Amino acid sequence: MAKNILGKNRVSELLYNWKVAPYVFVLPFLLSFSIFWVYPLFSTVKMSFQDILPGEVTWVGLDNFRKLLKDRTFFIAIGNSFLYMGLTIVLLIPFPMLFAVLMDSNFVKAKGVFKAILYMPALTSVVVSGTIFRLAFAEMPNSAMNQIIALFGHEPIRWLGIKGPAFFALVLICCWRWTGVNMLYFLAGLKGIDTGLYESAEIDGATKMQKFWYITLPLLNPTTIYVLTISIYAGLSMFMEVFMLMGNGGPRNIALTIVGYLYRRGIERNQLGYASAVGIVLLVIALAINTAQLTLTGTLRPKKER
């Protein structure tokens, strides 16, 4: 009995020790990070050098990467992913910022209602939203979008069978789902700006545009960089929206993305080694782009000593 009490006291002392307690709280994160990120990453790197078939694993070295360099479909997927990423970045940074500035001003009434309306699409399942948009952009004359363009005397369009209209539908569903989320990020950034700066600028005779350009934009820079970073990642990893709208890539691979090509090779064709090589290339591309933009925006630049 005394041994049990002594053992419990030692455990309590260990847990309540100020040097040990932080590691105890961090341990669940470290375990989940190791199991669900570090281990899969190293496994993927290893698999990218192998040819994996049911019951048979063969070491092929760099053959999978050499095949990628000659794979025309892979480069189509890269081009589509870059196009989608660029379009979403152009739309999902300035417009949410503008909406956030309006919500933070006295110009908009019933702000809570508008915030809820803009954020509600993010709570909608991508399966549900994809199904709704697929019906809206169907090629039948009575689909929602074809009825809209019919009002202007235009013939029905095969929205999801032509690259331009298909990307219009993809970008539209993306903006519909994530504008409210990015707006909340910018709203949080605006709340961190000292209102005294605006009052001082107003006393000096600054216009609203000048206050926005010289105060709001510079002080929102950390939030903008964060939104840009996650937008780059989201653009390159886009898959479910395409899958729900037109299957994996659509006709003639008009909307095939890198993740969609990884899924096609790894799941549909059971070429896990080749799919792992695609995943490694995607990881390198995402890291390179984000590292470049973080360097250009000054986030990764070493601070000069005064």
TIMI-345525 format. One line per field, with one value per residue: residue number from 0; x, y, z of N, C-alpha, C in turn; residue in three letters. Coordinates in steps of 0.001 Angstrom, whole numbers, always signed. Example, Ala and Ser with C-alpha at 12.3 -4.5 7.8 and 13.67 -1.06 7.14 Angstrom:
<sites>
pos (0  1)
n_east (+13190  +12850)
n_north (-5690  -2250)
n_up (+7800  +7080)
ca_east (+12300  +13670)
ca_north (-4500  -1060)
ca_up (+7800  +7140)
c_east (+13200  +12900)
c_north (-3300  +30)
c_up (+7800  +7870)
code (ALA  SER)
</sites>
This chain:
<sites>
pos (0  1  2  3  4  5  6  7  8  9  10  11  12  13  14  15  16  17  18  19  20  21  22  23  24  25  26  27  28  29  30  31  32  33  34  35  36  37  38  39  40  41  42  43  44  45  46  47  48  49  50  51  52  53  54  55  56  57  58  59  60  61  62  63  64  65  66  67  68  69  70  71  72  73  74  75  76  77  78  79  80  81  82  83  84  85  86  87  88  89  90  91  92  93  94  95  96  97  98  99  100  101  102  103  104  105  106  107  108  109  110  111  112  113  114  115  116  117  118  119  120  121  122  123  124  125  126  127  128  129  130  131  132  133  134  135  136  137  138  139  140  141  142  143  144  145  146  147  148  149  150  151  152  153  154  155  156  157  158  159  160  161  162  163  164  165  166  167  168  169  170  171  172  173  174  175  176  177  178  179  180  181  182  183  184  185  186  187  188  189  190  191  192  193  194  195  196  197  198  199  200  201  202  203  204  205  206  207  208  209  210  211  212  213  214  215  216  217  218  219  220  221  222  223  224  225  226  227  228  229  230  231  232  233  234  235  236  237  238  239  240  241  242  243  244  245  246  247  248  249  250  251  252  253  254  255  256  257  258  259  260  261  262  263  264  265  266  267  268  269  270  271  272  273  274  275  276  277  278  279  280  281  282  283  284  285  286  287  288  289  290  291  292  293  294  295  296  297  298  299  300  301  302  303  304  305)
n_east (+835  +1906  +3898  +2411  +1232  +3529  +4471  +2425  +2717  +5224  +4652  +2808  +4435  +6170  +4464  +3550  +5801  +7504  +9269  +8764  +6035  +5338  +6214  +4542  +2064  +2566  +3060  +776  +359  +2881  +2912  +671  +1497  +3804  +2797  +803  +1932  +4856  +5683  +4028  +5158  +7875  +7402  +6163  +8235  +9997  +8428  +8274  +10514  +10046  +8456  +5308  +3266  +392  +1343  +3985  +6973  +9246  +12448  +13138  +14625  +15280  +13478  +10688  +10573  +11896  +10073  +8045  +9039  +8648  +5989  +3191  +567  +910  +2157  +95  -1675  -182  -166  -2931  -3379  -1758  -3023  -5565  -4813  -3685  -5936  -7701  -6195  -6048  -8688  -9523  -8174  -8169  -11010  -12240  -10766  -11721  -14444  -14115  -13100  -15320  -17175  -16003  -16368  -18614  -20373  -21876  -24835  -26420  -24337  -23743  -25574  -24742  -22160  -22752  -24115  -22087  -20245  -21544  -21485  -18996  -19480  -20890  -20983  -18518  -19379  -22138  -22274  -20832  -22536  -24791  -23736  -22983  -25434  -26420  -24685  -25119  -25365  -27827  -30580  -32364  -30960  -29725  -27696  -27665  -30221  -29997  -28123  -29628  -31464  -30124  -30032  -28260  -26982  -27351  -24645  -22031  -21053  -19341  -17783  -16025  -12955  -12643  -15323  -15564  -13506  -14430  -16687  -15417  -13796  -15778  -17252  -15270  -14783  -17301  -17358  -15144  -14793  -16030  -14586  -11934  -12543  -13120  -10582  -9258  -10825  -10154  -7495  -7873  -8991  -6802  -5524  -4587  -6968  -6347  -4465  -5917  -7447  -5500  -4540  -6827  -7069  -4891  -5859  -6160  -7579  -10167  -9269  -6505  -6017  -6651  -4712  -2215  -2297  -4104  -3527  -605  -498  -2081  -519  +751  -1542  -2388  -232  -469  -3013  -2428  -513  -1975  -3790  -2244  -1464  -4025  -4884  -3085  -3625  -6179  -8912  -11348  -13455  -13304  -13672  -16291  -17737  -17170  -16126  -12934  -10973  -12409  -13659  -11145  -9138  -9444  -9654  -7957  -6053  -2992  -3274  -5492  -4377  -2547  -4363  -5560  -3451  -2564  -4844  -6897  -5458  -3730  -972  +1059  +3707  +4449  +2490  +3308  +5682  +4586  +3292  +5509  +6744  +4706  +4761  +7333  +7016  +5003  +6353  +8492  +7202  +5852  +8033  +9407  +7512  +7261  +9820  +10026  +8077  +9261  +9060  +10734  +13179  +16236  +16338  +17832  +20420  +20333)
n_north (-1211  +1210  +1433  +1800  +4291  +5822  +5546  +6833  +9413  +10064  +10011  +12103  +14239  +14247  +14878  +17394  +18840  +21727  +21673  +19323  +19291  +20935  +19266  +17107  +18158  +18812  +16376  +14836  +16243  +15890  +13125  +12677  +14242  +12892  +10366  +10821  +12545  +12765  +10016  +9077  +10786  +9981  +7364  +7755  +8949  +6796  +4921  +6182  +5444  +2919  +147  -773  -3474  -5644  -7718  -7639  -5898  -3794  -2409  +484  +2722  +5870  +5683  +6181  +8958  +9683  +8804  +10601  +12972  +12581  +12364  +13447  +13897  +14415  +16928  +18413  +18282  +19727  +22267  +22869  +22929  +25094  +27156  +27158  +27745  +30331  +31827  +31627  +32873  +35492  +36280  +35531  +37019  +39963  +40546  +39313  +40864  +43438  +43094  +42602  +45058  +46652  +45449  +46104  +48753  +51600  +51613  +49382  +47876  +45620  +43673  +41158  +39460  +39540  +38498  +35891  +34961  +35048  +33293  +30889  +29102  +27808  +25946  +24068  +20822  +19602  +17696  +18076  +20766  +20467  +18773  +20408  +22519  +21061  +20310  +22854  +23720  +21981  +20534  +20558  +22329  +23344  +23749  +25694  +27670  +27716  +28611  +31165  +32390  +32155  +34163  +36293  +35738  +33710  +30589  +27263  +26016  +23618  +23442  +21985  +20598  +22000  +23724  +26499  +27393  +25318  +25837  +28276  +27475  +25962  +27873  +29573  +28003  +27668  +30321  +30857  +29133  +29855  +32607  +33833  +32698  +33659  +36337  +36511  +36031  +38387  +40236  +39621  +40450  +43203  +43964  +44048  +46396  +49536  +51911  +54505  +55295  +55751  +57893  +59833  +60132  +61135  +63598  +64808  +65216  +63123  +61184  +58650  +56692  +57125  +56468  +53783  +52873  +53593  +52851  +50659  +48589  +48139  +47294  +45089  +43267  +40867  +39179  +39046  +37699  +35247  +34370  +34244  +32202  +29904  +29871  +29266  +26667  +25449  +25815  +24233  +21740  +21100  +18968  +17575  +19243  +19225  +16497  +16108  +17739  +16980  +14405  +12692  +14878  +15444  +15560  +14803  +15538  +18215  +19541  +18276  +17879  +18034  +16519  +15065  +13565  +12094  +10560  +9149  +7567  +6220  +5128  +4446  +3064  +1560  +2081  +2651  +3376  +5101  +7057  +7989  +9281  +11374  +12692  +13514  +15322  +17242  +18128  +19293  +21346  +22917  +23676  +25110  +27273  +28540  +29126  +30920  +33022  +33793  +34678  +36812  +38518  +39238  +37767  +35578  +36743  +37508  +39544  +42713  +43746  +46505)
n_up (+0  +867  -1036  -3354  -2846  -2654  -5270  -6721  -5748  -6794  -9534  -9639  -8828  -10980  -13137  -12392  -12403  -13433  -15509  -16852  -17464  -19809  -21928  -21623  -22346  -24993  -26105  -27253  -29696  -30928  -31261  -32983  -35152  -35926  -36599  -38537  -40392  -40574  -40769  -43011  -44966  -45200  -45973  -48436  -49893  -49978  -51408  -53856  -55212  -55972  -57668  -57267  -56960  -56477  -53933  -54734  -54729  -56254  -56515  -58249  -58485  -59882  -61925  -61961  -61754  -64066  -65968  -65444  -66505  -69182  -69435  -70852  -69995  -67295  -67328  -68408  -66269  -64361  -65571  -65546  -62769  -61990  -63402  -62205  -59559  -59903  -60810  -58629  -56611  -57561  -57241  -54644  -52753  -53033  -53109  -50734  -48892  -49471  -48777  -46048  -45143  -45655  -43912  -41537  -41362  -40912  -42920  -43677  -42604  -40268  -39892  -38847  -40125  -42820  -42550  -41725  -43999  -45952  -44851  -44626  -46960  -46616  -44688  -45972  -47308  -49591  -51335  -51479  -52374  -54772  -56209  -56514  -58084  -60307  -61383  -61906  -63889  -65943  -69283  -70441  -72000  -70117  -67801  -65005  -65566  -68366  -68851  -67869  -69640  -71883  -71654  -72663  -75299  -76034  -77181  -75705  -73662  -73418  -70522  -68777  -70510  -72010  -71845  -71007  -70027  -68119  -66276  -65415  -63970  -61950  -60641  -59782  -57934  -56058  -55177  -54169  -51977  -50328  -50004  -47783  -45649  -46020  -45752  -43027  -41986  -42796  -41437  -38803  -38894  -39308  -36882  -35291  -35833  -34715  -33909  -33443  -35279  -37621  -36764  -36308  -38915  -40128  -38894  -40009  -42510  -44319  -46944  -47359  -49135  -49017  -46338  -46418  -48220  -47111  -44458  -43800  -45747  -45466  -42730  -42786  -43970  -42795  -42501  -45155  -46336  -45059  -45996  -48714  -48704  -47832  -49896  -52130  -51491  -51369  -54001  -55478  -54432  -55137  -55778  -55108  -55938  -58758  -59165  -58260  -59985  -62683  -62788  -62682  -63885  -66214  -69677  -72070  -70331  -69506  -67107  -65400  -62480  -60490  -58152  -58902  -60961  -59499  -57996  -60066  -61045  -58721  -57338  -59222  -61221  -59764  -59440  -57311  -56755  -58873  -58484  -56000  -56711  -58194  -56104  -54547  -56294  -56407  -53729  -53651  -55541  -54299  -51932  -53054  -54364  -52225  -50569  -52209  -52450  -49766  -49289  -51107  -50086  -47768  -45442  -44876  -44928  -43340  -40447  -40334  -38223  -36040)
ca_east (+0  +2812  +4599  +1490  +1108  +4796  +4525  +1511  +3313  +6296  +4016  +2239  +5544  +6699  +3513  +3426  +7100  +7379  +10114  +8203  +4643  +5177  +6385  +3342  +1000  +2945  +3192  -270  +625  +4060  +2533  -187  +2319  +4718  +2055  -14  +2636  +6256  +5754  +3563  +6076  +9022  +6907  +5931  +9549  +10505  +7605  +8508  +11632  +9664  +7325  +4507  +2151  -142  +2210  +5307  +7597  +10522  +13183  +13402  +15448  +14713  +12695  +9384  +10771  +12239  +8823  +7285  +9570  +8159  +4548  +2483  -614  +1370  +2383  -1243  -2188  +534  -674  -4280  -3278  -1226  -4064  -6580  -4210  -3569  -7261  -8266  -5442  -6444  -10038  -9770  -7451  -8693  -12435  -12467  -10214  -12674  -15626  -13739  -13030  -16702  -17790  -15384  -16736  -19995  -21139  -22756  -25697  -26695  -23089  -23804  -26323  -23892  -21075  -23302  -24421  -20846  -19505  -22353  -21036  -17848  -20001  -21553  -20117  -18097  -20202  -23424  -22062  -20449  -23736  -25628  -23114  -23011  -26777  -26576  -23865  -25369  -25422  -29206  -31082  -33119  -30110  -29803  -26800  -28106  -31414  -29557  -27536  -30690  -32110  -29346  -30057  -27127  -27310  -26854  -23220  -21565  -20213  -18333  -17115  -15103  -12009  -12942  -16491  -15335  -12726  -15317  -17492  -14542  -13410  -16994  -17554  -14218  -15056  -18533  -17113  -14049  -14738  -16384  -13494  -10855  -13022  -12949  -9155  -8933  -11496  -9312  -6344  -8306  -9224  -5522  -4968  -4937  -7853  -5727  -3754  -6889  -7842  -4401  -4516  -7975  -6736  -3943  -6556  -6068  -8840  -10403  -8378  -5157  -5945  -6618  -3469  -1012  -2426  -4739  -2783  +660  -688  -2716  +438  +870  -2745  -2368  +755  -1056  -4071  -1759  +136  -2963  -4425  -1334  -1606  -5359  -4960  -2324  -4163  -7587  -9294  -12734  -14381  -13287  -14229  -17741  -18357  -17024  -15284  -11517  -10307  -13311  -13312  -9848  -8294  -9495  -9540  -7169  -5088  -1912  -3832  -6345  -3503  -2047  -5462  -5754  -2368  -2432  -6064  -7607  -4590  -2953  +451  +1354  +5050  +4399  +1682  +4144  +6577  +3765  +3096  +6756  +6901  +3735  +5284  +8472  +6483  +4326  +7376  +9267  +6389  +5629  +9312  +9686  +6644  +7592  +11066  +9749  +7294  +10086  +8823  +11882  +14439  +16792  +16253  +19134  +20676  +20469)
ca_north (+0  +2348  +1530  +2403  +5719  +6445  +5595  +7878  +10715  +10319  +10349  +13452  +15185  +14302  +15569  +18794  +19485  +22772  +21329  +18166  +19545  +21359  +18135  +16272  +18793  +18810  +14991  +14405  +16825  +15252  +11770  +12765  +14777  +11840  +9240  +11192  +13412  +12387  +8635  +9000  +11477  +9116  +6202  +8186  +9107  +5441  +4293  +6825  +4750  +1516  -251  -1531  -4251  -6509  -8816  -7541  -4575  -3804  -1149  +953  +3926  +7122  +5415  +6853  +10383  +9806  +8670  +11842  +13990  +12296  +12135  +14642  +14110  +15012  +18355  +19009  +18418  +20834  +23504  +23121  +23289  +26448  +28061  +27235  +28453  +31744  +32449  +31732  +33871  +36820  +36600  +35235  +37901  +41343  +40670  +39143  +42025  +44535  +42798  +42760  +46496  +47143  +44944  +46766  +50170  +51910  +51681  +48216  +47593  +44185  +43015  +39741  +38734  +39406  +37577  +34537  +34598  +34809  +32163  +29667  +28116  +27030  +24861  +23112  +19729  +19739  +16774  +18743  +21938  +19986  +18257  +21558  +23222  +20191  +20435  +24219  +23875  +20875  +20986  +20605  +23706  +23811  +23928  +27070  +28588  +27850  +29455  +32544  +32937  +32202  +35464  +37229  +35248  +32828  +29171  +26466  +25707  +22435  +24109  +21104  +19862  +22924  +24142  +27826  +27337  +24398  +26551  +29294  +26801  +25573  +29075  +30098  +27216  +27959  +31641  +30741  +28418  +30323  +34055  +34156  +32291  +34638  +37596  +36463  +36214  +39806  +40932  +39442  +41330  +44595  +44211  +44268  +47707  +50593  +52922  +55822  +55622  +56333  +59205  +60759  +60398  +61977  +64958  +65342  +65468  +61986  +60668  +57244  +55899  +57254  +55685  +52370  +52544  +53817  +52285  +49335  +47602  +47713  +46595  +43805  +42446  +39493  +38415  +38824  +36649  +33978  +33978  +33877  +30903  +28825  +29845  +28528  +25246  +24981  +25764  +23093  +20470  +20982  +17695  +17162  +20048  +18679  +15139  +16182  +18423  +16331  +13226  +12976  +15547  +15840  +15049  +15198  +16067  +19676  +20082  +17346  +18533  +17154  +15555  +14168  +12624  +11184  +9638  +8278  +6592  +5415  +4418  +3855  +2141  +792  +2321  +3444  +3932  +6251  +8076  +8583  +10219  +12550  +13394  +14169  +16493  +18230  +18693  +20160  +22544  +23742  +24256  +26093  +28475  +29237  +29681  +32089  +34153  +34246  +35430  +38072  +39388  +39626  +36953  +34714  +37493  +37764  +40944  +43366  +44304  +47958)
ca_up (+0  +958  -2314  -4326  -2531  -3019  -6725  -7181  -5418  -7758  -10812  -9508  -8838  -12344  -14008  -11989  -12523  -14446  -16639  -17565  -17869  -21218  -22839  -21509  -23127  -26400  -26570  -28209  -31014  -31512  -31693  -34174  -36240  -36376  -37180  -39693  -41346  -40781  -41267  -44408  -45854  -45472  -46720  -49818  -50523  -50240  -52447  -55144  -55851  -56118  -58511  -56301  -57486  -55427  -53529  -55338  -54642  -56954  -56428  -59614  -58440  -60394  -63134  -61894  -62022  -65495  -66702  -65272  -67408  -70527  -69324  -71317  -69161  -66050  -67548  -68544  -64903  -63738  -66159  -65027  -61353  -61915  -63872  -61159  -58427  -60241  -60861  -57278  -55851  -58056  -56774  -53235  -51833  -53014  -52806  -49293  -48182  -49651  -47959  -44639  -44872  -45601  -42687  -40385  -41396  -40549  -44159  -43771  -41459  -40069  -40262  -38483  -41156  -44009  -42212  -41733  -45385  -46670  -44285  -44685  -47957  -46137  -43863  -46856  -47774  -50981  -52116  -51710  -53235  -56095  -56884  -56887  -59199  -61493  -61957  -62418  -65095  -66870  -70669  -70925  -72181  -68960  -66617  -64490  -66270  -69759  -68856  -67655  -70872  -72891  -71532  -73485  -76665  -76292  -77268  -74572  -73671  -72674  -69537  -68188  -71573  -72660  -70798  -70476  -69145  -66996  -65268  -64848  -62952  -60846  -59895  -59151  -56738  -55092  -54605  -53391  -50725  -49477  -49828  -46395  -44754  -46158  -45206  -41575  -41718  -42923  -40339  -37619  -39061  -39134  -35455  -34646  -36209  -33754  -34514  -33287  -36516  -38544  -36227  -36576  -40358  -40453  -38441  -40991  -43766  -45238  -47470  -47055  -49966  -48473  -45096  -46798  -48929  -46306  -43108  -43780  -46538  -44856  -41468  -43094  -44715  -42267  -42839  -46608  -46606  -44607  -46937  -49955  -48504  -47835  -51217  -53008  -51153  -51751  -55450  -55996  -53923  -55508  -56398  -54888  -56739  -60117  -59124  -58102  -61115  -63989  -62697  -62475  -64994  -67278  -71012  -72630  -69241  -69543  -65748  -64594  -61611  -60054  -57189  -59677  -61669  -58457  -57702  -61229  -61105  -57514  -56935  -60353  -61967  -58790  -59645  -56122  -56852  -59783  -57820  -54950  -57382  -58484  -54838  -54150  -57163  -55937  -52488  -53978  -56209  -53292  -51057  -53807  -54601  -50962  -50118  -53045  -52116  -48414  -49401  -51803  -49199  -46635  -44253  -44617  -44978  -42007  -40038  -40187  -36894  -36032)
c_east (+866  +3556  +3714  +1351  +2370  +4926  +3626  +2076  +4417  +5735  +3446  +3330  +6113  +5792  +3428  +4767  +7058  +8267  +9512  +6834  +4507  +5299  +5172  +2217  +1299  +2959  +2077  -60  +1802  +3728  +1695  +597  +3240  +3982  +1387  +697  +4051  +6364  +5212  +4514  +7265  +8600  +6689  +7245  +10123  +9748  +7845  +9677  +11332  +8557  +6498  +3317  +1618  +784  +3620  +5802  +8981  +11164  +13593  +14232  +14705  +13829  +11349  +9503  +11163  +10979  +7991  +7741  +9082  +6637  +3795  +1263  -242  +1583  +1069  -1838  -1505  +15  -2058  -4236  -2753  -2271  -5129  -6051  -4134  -4910  -7851  -7525  -5869  -7799  -10196  -8881  -8046  -10160  -12756  -11907  -11167  -13917  -15320  -13667  -14432  -17397  -17237  -15744  -18180  -20905  -22185  -23537  -25964  -25485  -23116  -24518  -25455  -22724  -21557  -23578  -23149  -20089  -20245  -21897  -19859  -18291  -20687  -20568  -19778  -18889  -21534  -23254  -21660  -21631  -24633  -25047  -23102  -24372  -26967  -25834  -24026  -25555  -26839  -29687  -31805  -32284  -30064  -28943  -27203  -29379  -31033  -28999  -28566  -31435  -31412  -29206  -28914  -27596  -26770  -25387  -22975  -20539  -19059  -17620  -16128  -14234  -12374  -14144  -16302  -14539  -13528  -16161  -16647  -14159  -14614  -17331  -16511  -14467  -16303  -18266  -16161  -13949  -15027  -15282  -12352  -11265  -12846  -11484  -8791  -9629  -10692  -8071  -6699  -8527  -7916  -4875  -5479  -5774  -7276  -4960  -4688  -7312  -6758  -4339  -5662  -7735  -5789  -4569  -6485  -7458  -8991  -9481  -6947  -4995  -5885  -5265  -2240  -1100  -2943  -3908  -1455  +470  -1437  -1757  +615  -334  -2779  -1399  +207  -2116  -3461  -1133  -871  -3693  -3557  -1464  -2955  -5487  -4253  -2919  -5626  -7870  -10793  -13717  -14466  -13972  -15753  -18416  -18311  -16196  -13827  -10871  -11213  -12895  -11991  -8956  -8318  -9336  -8771  -6124  -4016  -2442  -4758  -5523  -2885  -3113  -5651  -4695  -2361  -3637  -6716  -6765  -3665  -1444  +948  +2748  +5078  +3600  +2463  +5127  +5828  +3561  +4342  +6998  +5940  +4227  +6424  +7987  +5839  +5333  +8157  +8481  +6192  +6918  +9654  +8823  +6901  +8894  +10830  +8964  +8044  +9916  +10037  +13215  +14966  +16746  +17639  +19266  +20905  +21826)
c_north (+1256  +2557  +2182  +3902  +6460  +6588  +6684  +9261  +11070  +10707  +11766  +14508  +15351  +15103  +17054  +19537  +20488  +22516  +20214  +18471  +20011  +20206  +17208  +16835  +18753  +17396  +14549  +14967  +16131  +13854  +11820  +13280  +13697  +10735  +9620  +12114  +12914  +10981  +8516  +9681  +10589  +7863  +6548  +8352  +7740  +4788  +4903  +6200  +3270  +1357  -1216  -2161  -5137  -7701  -8743  -6097  -4656  -2430  -711  +2230  +5149  +6920  +6142  +8335  +10619  +9697  +9952  +12920  +13800  +12138  +13418  +14945  +14770  +16511  +19094  +19259  +19581  +22177  +23862  +23567  +24712  +27470  +28250  +28020  +29956  +32457  +32629  +32764  +35282  +37240  +36492  +36006  +39319  +41450  +40381  +40299  +43206  +44319  +42991  +44234  +47089  +46697  +45640  +48245  +50351  +51950  +50570  +48059  +46080  +43343  +41523  +38899  +38498  +38463  +36128  +34061  +34246  +33592  +30841  +28665  +27266  +25858  +23786  +22057  +19927  +18796  +17425  +19922  +21524  +19471  +19394  +22282  +22362  +20258  +21829  +24409  +22699  +21418  +21027  +22050  +24242  +23910  +25406  +28034  +28769  +28676  +30924  +33143  +32981  +33529  +36524  +36738  +34315  +31372  +28415  +26075  +24400  +22920  +23230  +20257  +20699  +23554  +25490  +27836  +26420  +25085  +27680  +28676  +26438  +26781  +29658  +29326  +27455  +29294  +31606  +30115  +29151  +31830  +34450  +33806  +33304  +36002  +37634  +36601  +37703  +40635  +40826  +40325  +42788  +44937  +44471  +45597  +48760  +51667  +54328  +56256  +56278  +57729  +60240  +61131  +61313  +63429  +65629  +65550  +64331  +61551  +59186  +56339  +55963  +56456  +54194  +51988  +52599  +53241  +50851  +48295  +47190  +46901  +45273  +42844  +41040  +38619  +38088  +37705  +35292  +33477  +33554  +32489  +29764  +28739  +29102  +27037  +24702  +24868  +24558  +21754  +20254  +19670  +17435  +17952  +19529  +17321  +15172  +16818  +17599  +15057  +13632  +13554  +16002  +15265  +15633  +15894  +17594  +20288  +19125  +18114  +17537  +16103  +14579  +13141  +11622  +10130  +8651  +7179  +5659  +4566  +3722  +2819  +1329  +891  +3227  +4060  +5180  +7390  +8755  +9584  +11503  +13376  +14124  +15420  +17604  +18905  +19670  +21453  +23484  +24418  +25346  +27388  +29251  +29833  +30941  +33274  +34670  +35042  +36795  +39041  +39766  +38784  +36112  +35446  +37710  +39246  +41526  +43948  +45811  +48361)
c_up (+0  -353  -3378  -4112  -2938  -4533  -7287  -6912  -6410  -9124  -10776  -9545  -10249  -13255  -13695  -12006  -13665  -15654  -17495  -18152  -19315  -22202  -22794  -22362  -24629  -26975  -27516  -29613  -31689  -32022  -32961  -35371  -36802  -37118  -38492  -40684  -41621  -41370  -42693  -45385  -46216  -46243  -48186  -50571  -50888  -51391  -53817  -55902  -56096  -57147  -57678  -56999  -56362  -55147  -54080  -55293  -55265  -56857  -57839  -59639  -58934  -61622  -63124  -62217  -63488  -66349  -66605  -66252  -68843  -70572  -69681  -70435  -67840  -66214  -67815  -67159  -64176  -64264  -65641  -63564  -61182  -62360  -62803  -59962  -58701  -60231  -59469  -56431  -56259  -57487  -55256  -52262  -51871  -52616  -51338  -48468  -48272  -48792  -46475  -44258  -44778  -44319  -41443  -40315  -40939  -41768  -44242  -42480  -41406  -40463  -39965  -39523  -42382  -43753  -42269  -43156  -46144  -46149  -44442  -45750  -47499  -45281  -44695  -47329  -49245  -51883  -52466  -52666  -54647  -56886  -57363  -58098  -60462  -62168  -62574  -63733  -66058  -68283  -71222  -71059  -70955  -67693  -66243  -65305  -67721  -69864  -68679  -68946  -71997  -72840  -72374  -74926  -77020  -76319  -76049  -74763  -72913  -71642  -69068  -69236  -72352  -71577  -70190  -69548  -67945  -65893  -64643  -63730  -61732  -59992  -59167  -57882  -55656  -54396  -53733  -52026  -49791  -49332  -48383  -45418  -44812  -45621  -43687  -41179  -41762  -41839  -39053  -37695  -38844  -37663  -34715  -34983  -35230  -34443  -34379  -34521  -37528  -38077  -36493  -38055  -40764  -40027  -39427  -42360  -44769  -45682  -47100  -47872  -49458  -47186  -45408  -47377  -48013  -44890  -43156  -44511  -45895  -43576  -41637  -43788  -44132  -42595  -44317  -46967  -46197  -45586  -48269  -49842  -48558  -49179  -52223  -52754  -51629  -53266  -56026  -55556  -54296  -56232  -56315  -55743  -58172  -60143  -59043  -59315  -62396  -63947  -62573  -63734  -66107  -68623  -71514  -71607  -69168  -68147  -64825  -63793  -61186  -59091  -57909  -60437  -60697  -58128  -58857  -61261  -59901  -57194  -58118  -61090  -61061  -59039  -58512  -56169  -57712  -59153  -56696  -55542  -57740  -57216  -54369  -54991  -56743  -54662  -52760  -54633  -55195  -52370  -51780  -53994  -53304  -50406  -50901  -52638  -50695  -48403  -50042  -50924  -47929  -45393  -43885  -44681  -43568  -41678  -39811  -38784  -36996  -35445)
code (MET  ALA  LYS  ASN  ILE  LEU  GLY  LYS  ASN  ARG  VAL  SER  GLU  LEU  LEU  TYR  ASN  TRP  LYS  VAL  ALA  PRO  TYR  VAL  PHE  VAL  LEU  PRO  PHE  LEU  LEU  SER  PHE  SER  ILE  PHE  TRP  VAL  TYR  PRO  LEU  PHE  SER  THR  VAL  LYS  MET  SER  PHE  GLN  ASP  ILE  LEU  PRO  GLY  GLU  VAL  THR  TRP  VAL  GLY  LEU  ASP  ASN  PHE  ARG  LYS  LEU  LEU  LYS  ASP  ARG  THR  PHE  PHE  ILE  ALA  ILE  GLY  ASN  SER  PHE  LEU  TYR  MET  GLY  LEU  THR  ILE  VAL  LEU  LEU  ILE  PRO  PHE  PRO  MET  LEU  PHE  ALA  VAL  LEU  MET  ASP  SER  ASN  PHE  VAL  LYS  ALA  LYS  GLY  VAL  PHE  LYS  ALA  ILE  LEU  TYR  MET  PRO  ALA  LEU  THR  SER  VAL  VAL  VAL  SER  GLY  THR  ILE  PHE  ARG  LEU  ALA  PHE  ALA  GLU  MET  PRO  ASN  SER  ALA  MET  ASN  GLN  ILE  ILE  ALA  LEU  PHE  GLY  HIS  GLU  PRO  ILE  ARG  TRP  LEU  GLY  ILE  LYS  GLY  PRO  ALA  PHE  PHE  ALA  LEU  VAL  LEU  ILE  CYS  CYS  TRP  ARG  TRP  THR  GLY  VAL  ASN  MET  LEU  TYR  PHE  LEU  ALA  GLY  LEU  LYS  GLY  ILE  ASP  THR  GLY  LEU  TYR  GLU  SER  ALA  GLU  ILE  ASP  GLY  ALA  THR  LYS  MET  GLN  LYS  PHE  TRP  TYR  ILE  THR  LEU  PRO  LEU  LEU  ASN  PRO  THR  THR  ILE  TYR  VAL  LEU  THR  ILE  SER  ILE  TYR  ALA  GLY  LEU  SER  MET  PHE  MET  GLU  VAL  PHE  MET  LEU  MET  GLY  ASN  GLY  GLY  PRO  ARG  ASN  ILE  ALA  LEU  THR  ILE  VAL  GLY  TYR  LEU  TYR  ARG  ARG  GLY  ILE  GLU  ARG  ASN  GLN  LEU  GLY  TYR  ALA  SER  ALA  VAL  GLY  ILE  VAL  LEU  LEU  VAL  ILE  ALA  LEU  ALA  ILE  ASN  THR  ALA  GLN  LEU  THR  LEU  THR  GLY  THR  LEU  ARG  PRO  LYS  LYS  GLU  ARG)
</sites>
